[in-house]
Amino acid sequence: KGQAMARRGGLHTVFCAECTTYFDWKSAGVYYTHRTSGMPGPITRLLACSKQQFDAYPASSLKMGPTFVHPNYAYNYNNESSGSYNKPAAVMH
């Protein structure tokens, strides 16, 4: 069923990360696994970055795979701090 969805353009893998070397290692693993597993459809990293993080982020890390950069909502929502806000906010961004 997943392959049929991909052929119709209905399957797109997205995952969340932040602008840190810690998340770069995780992102490299996700891209590698997606490619070698034969998972159908495209993949996109939703990369949460504050202005300060993005300014210091290596350009080479942006090139590791398809990436959509968005504001880091983990620290800006209702005066709370939670990375769980990043994925829904990025999809709506």
Contacts in CASP RR format, 6 or more apart in sequence:
PFRMAT RR
TARGET T0000
AUTHOR 0000-0000-0000
METHOD contacts of the structure
MODEL  1
KGQAMARRGGLHTVFCAECTTYFDWKSAGVYYTHRTSGMPGPITRLLACS
KQQFDAYPASSLKMGPTFVHPNYAYNYNNESSGSYNKPAAVMH
2 11 0 8 1.000
2 40 0 8 1.000
3 40 0 8 1.000
5 11 0 8 1.000
5 40 0 8 1.000
6 40 0 8 1.000
6 41 0 8 1.000
7 40 0 8 1.000
9 41 0 8 1.000
10 41 0 8 1.000
11 40 0 8 1.000
11 41 0 8 1.000
12 41 0 8 1.000
12 42 0 8 1.000
12 43 0 8 1.000
12 44 0 8 1.000
13 34 0 8 1.000
13 39 0 8 1.000
13 41 0 8 1.000
13 42 0 8 1.000
13 43 0 8 1.000
13 44 0 8 1.000
14 43 0 8 1.000
14 44 0 8 1.000
14 45 0 8 1.000
14 46 0 8 1.000
14 87 0 8 1.000
14 91 0 8 1.000
15 27 0 8 1.000
15 30 0 8 1.000
15 43 0 8 1.000
15 44 0 8 1.000
15 45 0 8 1.000
15 46 0 8 1.000
16 45 0 8 1.000
16 46 0 8 1.000
16 48 0 8 1.000
16 83 0 8 1.000
16 86 0 8 1.000
16 87 0 8 1.000
16 90 0 8 1.000
17 23 0 8 1.000
17 24 0 8 1.000
17 26 0 8 1.000
17 27 0 8 1.000
17 45 0 8 1.000
17 46 0 8 1.000
17 47 0 8 1.000
17 48 0 8 1.000
18 47 0 8 1.000
18 48 0 8 1.000
18 49 0 8 1.000
18 53 0 8 1.000
18 72 0 8 1.000
18 74 0 8 1.000
18 86 0 8 1.000
19 47 0 8 1.000
19 48 0 8 1.000
19 49 0 8 1.000
19 50 0 8 1.000
19 53 0 8 1.000
19 54 0 8 1.000
19 56 0 8 1.000
19 57 0 8 1.000
19 61 0 8 1.000
19 72 0 8 1.000
20 53 0 8 1.000
24 61 0 8 1.000
24 64 0 8 1.000
27 45 0 8 1.000
27 64 0 8 1.000
27 65 0 8 1.000
28 64 0 8 1.000
30 43 0 8 1.000
30 45 0 8 1.000
31 43 0 8 1.000
31 45 0 8 1.000
31 64 0 8 1.000
31 65 0 8 1.000
33 39 0 8 1.000
34 43 0 8 1.000
42 66 0 8 1.000
43 65 0 8 1.000
43 66 0 8 1.000
44 66 0 8 1.000
44 67 0 8 1.000
44 68 0 8 1.000
45 65 0 8 1.000
45 66 0 8 1.000
45 67 0 8 1.000
45 68 0 8 1.000
46 68 0 8 1.000
46 70 0 8 1.000
46 86 0 8 1.000
46 87 0 8 1.000
46 90 0 8 1.000
46 91 0 8 1.000
47 62 0 8 1.000
47 67 0 8 1.000
47 68 0 8 1.000
47 69 0 8 1.000
47 70 0 8 1.000
48 70 0 8 1.000
48 71 0 8 1.000
48 72 0 8 1.000
48 73 0 8 1.000
48 74 0 8 1.000
48 83 0 8 1.000
48 86 0 8 1.000
48 90 0 8 1.000
49 57 0 8 1.000
49 69 0 8 1.000
49 70 0 8 1.000
49 71 0 8 1.000
49 72 0 8 1.000
50 71 0 8 1.000
50 72 0 8 1.000
50 75 0 8 1.000
53 72 0 8 1.000
54 69 0 8 1.000
62 69 0 8 1.000
68 90 0 8 1.000
70 86 0 8 1.000
70 89 0 8 1.000
70 90 0 8 1.000
70 93 0 8 1.000
71 89 0 8 1.000
71 93 0 8 1.000
72 86 0 8 1.000
73 83 0 8 1.000
73 85 0 8 1.000
73 86 0 8 1.000
73 89 0 8 1.000
73 90 0 8 1.000
74 81 0 8 1.000
74 82 0 8 1.000
74 83 0 8 1.000
74 84 0 8 1.000
74 85 0 8 1.000
74 86 0 8 1.000
75 81 0 8 1.000
77 85 0 8 1.000
77 89 0 8 1.000
END
